[in-house]
Amino acid sequence: MVEDDILKLEIKSLWDLLYNKADKVLLLERRRLQLQMAMREQEEEITMHREMLSKQVKNTDQEHQGPRLPKRKRRRRSERWRTRSTSSTGATQPIANPSTK
């Protein structure tokens, strides 16, 4: 009878130990899941931030390119007009009068 009580106490202490370990495992599992969720959220935030930064870079590049393009076009037009005018006026330029020198 005393042996039965001792065995029952040992069984109870083993069950308590098992439950404590199971609780620790569950707590660790919950913590792992929370950390995974936090990592996913941070990765999404990083992705969104990268996209936003790439859009900003693209916009600033376009803003910088915007004023340059019309300037280049105007420069090309003026060069074309100069070449046209010099080629057309080059043949009709008056010859310098040697007596005025």
NORDA-V244281 format. One record per pair of residues at least 12 apart in sequence whose ideal C-beta (glycine too) atoms are under 10 Angstrom apart, sorted by sequence separation. I is the first residue (numbers start at 1). GAP is how many residues later the second one is. D is the distance in whole Angstrom. If there is no record, write none. Layout:
# NORDA-V244281
I|GAP|D  I|GAP|D
This chain:
# NORDA-V244281
none
